[in-house]
Amino acid sequence: MNSQKNNNTKVYLYNTLTRSKTEFVPLNPDNIGIYVCGPTVYDYAHIGNARPVIVFDVLVRLFRHLYGDKKVTYVRNITDVDDKIIDVHQRTGESISELTSRTIRAFQNDMSKLGNKAPDIEPRATDHIAEMQEMISLLIRKGNAYEKDGHVLFDVSTNSTYGKLSHRNLDELIAGARVEVAPYKKNPSDFVLWKPSDTNQPGWSSPWDQENHPGRPGWHIECSAMSQKYLGDTFDIHAGGVDLVFPHHENEIAQSQCANGLDSFAKIWMHNGFLTIEGEKMSKSIGNIVSVRDLLRENSGETIRLCMLMTHYRQPINWTTKSMKQAKKTLDGWYSSLKEFEGKGQKTEVPKKFIKALADDLNTPRAISILHELSSEQKKRPSQKNRDNLIAAGNLLGFFNFTPQEWFDSNEKNNNSEIDVLVVEKKILERDKAREAGDFSRADKLRNELTKLGVVLEDGPNGTKWRHN
């Protein structure tokens, strides 16, 4: 697709910056830039990590449908230098390069199985140290940053509009955030652009080295440098989870605008809502973190994707076993309606009402209801046209990557060895607590229960992992 097919379609998006839903007008219709904050690669992606990937994959699909494939540049970064990565390296002994490479491959594979297309550009932070240092040096020259004891910090007091994304003043932001009080800071709210590394930590030489000790970048400067390199000083959309509004995205705006001398950075800021598991926040202490990899063992990526898109992206989502079963049942119904005229279809235009739903701030619940209507119409009055309409609409959301035969054959295999991931995780947590309390009889009983479910436990220094037998 090389030209805009639906140039009369108006897209409306909610902008966190203005707290309003307004018409999207690209800075350059021939080169729309979208930057999404990607993963920090220290462990397998959990289902919360997958939400922004799925949501903004739909956004990119919509824009490519409306403007043309070659007129949209989608950048999603990888943070491969971070304290969490260093912590895993020090605990396990696995080299940082092996850890990050392995985790990146796993992330890319898992996201692909969820039906997401790869970004056009997937820059790694460690490949852009020079760009970060250049921006930091510029901020120092402009008086927006200062060096102290091997650290370089952004001076928040030099940015009069700081807090405009989160819509809070500086005092409110400091009161509501965990700010590090350190002797090298002028103000508690100042944030790190560069910091020294210990001998057992990754580091790069810089103008701010002390006693020839290298350093490494702060988190926020990474995205500012990479987005600038690939999308320019200003671009259309910057996106990520709502947890990134402050401090990450707020700090990005401050440092980028001060470095570039502009009043704007990204034109629109989009954020997806939080995700909970069975009504509880995901937490290692609770033991309810559900990885995408584990879900994919017993569920199709399309089922997980539909379960995610049944809730509007800006709303919080409660991930439950019940909602997964509902998504699976829905897809069974859609695939069942595709059995007529199978293999005879031709490409057709996506129904206008479907495009209109997505153009209204990615209203995927409404779009899904239209898929229900199209499926029902095909069941009532089977025709090649009805079938093609359903497939065209579903493809735009990332569905119907199988033939009906392939879909039901795959489901039959899963049904013969179905495992409720949430039940497994709960039993493992109960077993861990029993072992900590010295109740080994209870722990053995729980292991036997899991064995009967077809689960193999692997106890190790980093906790208990499980796999399907």
N, C-alpha and C positions, 0 to 999 in steps of 0.2 A: 504494500500500500504506500504510494509515494505522494499522494495528494490528499487534502482534507476532504473527506467524504461527507461529513455532517456539519458543514460550516454554518448551518442555521441553529445548531444545538448550543444552547447556553449552559455553561457549567457553573454551579454555585458551590462554593466551599466555605466551611467555617474556618475563620482565621483566629487562632489563639491571640495573636497580637492585637487585633481590634475587637475581639469578643463578638464578632458578628459574622453572619453568612452573607457573602457578597459574590457578585459575578466574577469569575476568573477571566482575566484578560492577560494573555501571555505577554511578557516583555518583548519576545520575538517569536511569532508563530512558527517560524522556520527552525527554531532552536529552543525548545522548552527544556529548562533545567530542573531536575528533581534530585535532592540529596536526602538520603535516609540514613540515620545513625544505625550502624550495624553492630555485630556482636563483639564482645570482649572474649577472646578465645582461650578459655582456661578449663572448660568442661563442656559436656554435651548440652545442646540447646534444650531448654524446657519449653513447655507449651506457651508460657508467657512471652518468651523470646520470639516465638513464631508469630504472635499476633501482628506486630507491625510489618513483618515480612509479607504476610498474606494480605493485609489491608492495603498496603501501598503498592503491592503487585497489581491489585485490582485497579488502583488509580492509574498506574502506568499503562495497563491494558486499555483503559478507557481513553486516555489521551492518545495513545497510538492508533486507536480506532478512529478517533475524531480528526487527528492532525496528520497521521502518517507515521510509520515505523521510524523513519530516518529523521524525523523532526523532534524526537524526544530523547534526551540524554538522561539516563537513570544511573546515579552514582550511589552506591551503598558501601561504606567503609568497613574495614576490619581493624579493630584495636588489638594489636599483637605485642604491645608493651604496656604493662599495667601491674600494680601491686598484687592483684589477685593471681596473675600469671606467675609472678615471682614467688608467691607463697606456695603455689602448687609445686613449682619446680623445687623449692627448698624442702618441702615435705616428702616428695616422692623420689627425688633424685633424677627424674627425667629431664633431659636438657630442654631449655626453653624453645629452641628451634624445632625439636621433635614434638614437643607438647603442642605448640601453636600450629605446626603443619598438620599434625594428626587431627586436631580439633577443627581446623578450617575445613579439611576434607569432609569430616563428619557433618559439619554444619551445612556445607553446600549440598551434600547428598541428601540429608534430611529435608532441607527446604525444597529441593527438586521433587522429592517424593510427595510433598504437599501441593504440588502443582504450580509452584512459583517459577517464573522465568528468571534466569540469571540477570543481574544488572549489567548495563553496558560497561561500566567501569567499577572494579572492586579493589580500591587502593588499600594497601596495608600501611599502617602508621610508620613502621620501621623503614619503609622505602622513601619516606618523606621528611626525614630529620632535617635536611638542609632547608627545605621550605619553612619548617617550623622555626628554625633558628633565624632565618631571614626576617620572618614576621616579628619575632621577639626583639631582635635588634632594632627594627623600625619602631616598635612601641617604646623602647628605651629612649631612642633619639627624640621621639615626639613628647616625651615626658609622661607617658601613660604607664610606664613600668619602671621598676628599679631593681637593682641587684644588691643582695645582702647575704653574706656568708655562703656563697655558692648557689643561692637561690635567686631566681628572678620572679618577681611578683607583679601582677597587674594592680595598679593603684585605682581602686574603684571610685575614689573621691574625684578623679579626673573625668569621670563619665557622668554627665548631668542627667542622662536619661536611663541610668541603670535601674532595673526593676520594671521596665515598661512591658516586658513580655509576661511576667507573672503578676503584673498590676499591683505591686506592693512597693512601698518606699523602702529605703535602705534599712531603717530601724526595724521595720516589720520583717524584712528578709533575714536580718541577723538574729532576731528573736526567735524566728521559726526554723532556723537551720542550725546544723551542727558545724560551727566554724572553728577551725584550729587556731588556738591562741599560741603564738610562737614569738620569740624575741626578735626574729628577723622580719616581722611584719610591722608596717606603719599603722595599719588598721586591721582589726580582726576579720573584716570582710574581704580583704585583699586575697586574691587566689593565685596559686602557683602556675607559672608558665614553664619553668625549668627548675629542676632540683638535682642535688648531687646524688650519686650512686655509691653504695658501698662496694667493696671489692668483689663481693659475691653476687652483685646485681648487674644487669645489662647497663651499659653506658656508652656515650659518644662524647668525643672531645668537643669543647665549646669555648667561646670567649670568657665564660664565667667559671671555668675550672679553678679549683683551689688545690694547690700542691699536686697538680697534674692528675687530680681525681676527676674522671669523666662524670657526666650527668645524663639525665633523661627528661623527656618532655612531660608536662602536666597533661591531663586528659583533655581539657577543653581546647588547648591550642591545636591539637591534632586535627579536629574536624574543621576548624577555621582555615588551616593551611591546605588541607586536601580539597575542601569545597571550592576554595579560591582557585586552585590550580586547574581543576577540571570544569568548573562552571563560571568562573569569573568573580569579580568583586560583588556583583549582585546577580541573583537568579530567582527563579519563580517560586519554588516550594522547598522548604526544609521540613522534614517530618521525623517522627519518632514517638516513643511512648510518653504518656503524660508525666511520668516520673522524671523525665528529662527537662521539663520546663525550667525548673530551678534545681540546682545551679547550672547544669550543663549548657542548656540553650541560652539562658540569660547571659552567661559568661562569654559564650561564642559571639553573641551580638555585640557586647561591649568591646571585646578585643578586635573583632573584625572591622567594626565601624570606625574605631579609633585608628587602626592601622591604615585603612583605606581612605579615611577622610570623607566618608559619605554618611548620609543620614539613613541609608537603607542597607540591608544585607540580603536576607531572603524576603521576598515580597509577602509570601503567605507561610504561616507556621501551622502545621497540622499535627495533632496528637491523638493517638488512640487511648482508650480508657484502660483501667486496671483489670487484671484477671485474678479471680480467686478459684480455689478448688473446693468443691462441695461446701461453699459458704465460708471457707477459711483462707486467709492469706497464705500463699506458698512460703514455706520456711523450712530450712534444714532442721531447726530445732523441733518442729512439729513432725517432720518426716514426710511431708506431703508433696514434695517436688516431683512433678511428673515430666519426664523427658519425652521429647518428640520421638526419639529412637524407640523407647519402650512402647509408646502408643502405636507406632507403626508395625510393631511385631504382630499385632492382632487386629489392626484396623487399616482400611484403605486410607491413603492420603486424602482422597476426595471426601471421605466421611469426616475426617478431622477438619478439612478446609470448610465444608459446609457448616459444621458445628460452630466454627469460628464466625462465619459470615451471617449466621442467623441473628446475631445481635449487631446493632449499629455500632460502627467503629468507635464513636465517641462515648458510648455508654460502657459502664463496667460490665464485665461478663463473668458469670458464675459457671465454671466448667464442671459438669456433672456426668455421671454415667448415664443418667436419664436423657440428657441432651444429646449424648453421642448415639444412643439407641434411636432417638428421634431422627437424627440426621441420616443414619443408616437406613431407616425405614423409608424416609423421603427419597433417597437416592434409588432404592429398590423400585419404588413406584415410578420414578422418572425413567429408569432404564427399561422397566417393563413396557412402558408406553412406546419405547423406541424399537420394539421387536418387529413391528409392522414395517415393511419396505426396507428392511435392513440391507445396507450395502448398495442402495440405489440412489443415495442422496447427492445433491449438488449444493455448492456454496450459495448462500442466500443472504440478503441483508438482515441484520439484527432488527427485530421489531422496535419501532420508534418508542413505544411506551416503556420498553425495557431500558433503552438508552436514557430516556428522560428520568427514570428512577435513579440510575447511577449518577446522572449529572446533577442530581439534587443532593449534594454533599455525600456521595457514595452511599445512597440509601439501599444497602444490600438486603435488608428485610423485605422492602417493597419489591426489589428485583426478584427475590426468591419467590414471593407470592405470585409474581407474573409467570415464573417458571412452572409453578403449580397449575396456573390457568392454561398455559400452553400444553402441559402434559395431559390435563383433563380433556382438553379439546381433541388431542390426538387419540385418546382412548375412546371418546364418544364418536368422533368422526375421523377415523384413520385416513390420512392422506400423506402423500410425499411432501407437500407444502407445509403441513402442520409439523411433521417430523423435522423438516429442515429448519423451521423457525425455532423449534425447541433446542436443537443442536447448536444453532448459531448463537442463541442467547446464552446457553450453558457454557459454550466454549469461551465466551468473553469473560465469564467469571472463573474459568479454569476447570470446568467440569466436562464430562463425557470424553475422557481420554481412553476409554475401553469400548469394545463392542458389548452389546447386552450379554452375549454368550460368555465373553471374558469376565465381565463383572460378576455374573452369577456363579461361574465356576470358581472364581477367586473367593467369593463369599462362602461357598460350600466348604472349601478348605479351612477357612477361618472358623466357621461354625463347629467344625469337628474338633477344634483345639482351642476354643475360646477361653481367654483368661481376662478377668476383670482387673486391670492394672491398678486401679485405686484400692481394691480389696487386698491385692498383693502388697502394695506399699504400706497399708495400714498394719497388716500382719507382721511385716518386717520391723516396723517401728515398735510394735508390742514385744516382739522377740528381743530387740535391742535393749529395751527397758528391763525385760526379765533378766537378761544376762548381766546388766549393770547391777541389778538388785541381788544377784547370786542365785536367782530362781532358775536353775538350769533344767529342772524338770519341765517347767512351763515353756522354756525356750525350745527344748527338744520337741515338745508337743506341737508348737507352732511350726517348727521346721517340717515335721511330719505332715501337718495339714497342707503346707505349701507344696510338699513333694507330691501329695495326692492330686493337687491342682495342676501338676506338670511343671512346677517351678524348681529350678536348681539354684541354690544359694552359693555365693562365693564370698567368703569372709576375707577381708584384707585390711591393711593398715589404714586405708582411706574409707573404711566402712564396708557395708554389705552390698554387693551387686547381685543381680539376679538375671537369669535368662530362662527362656522356654526350653524344656527338655525335648 
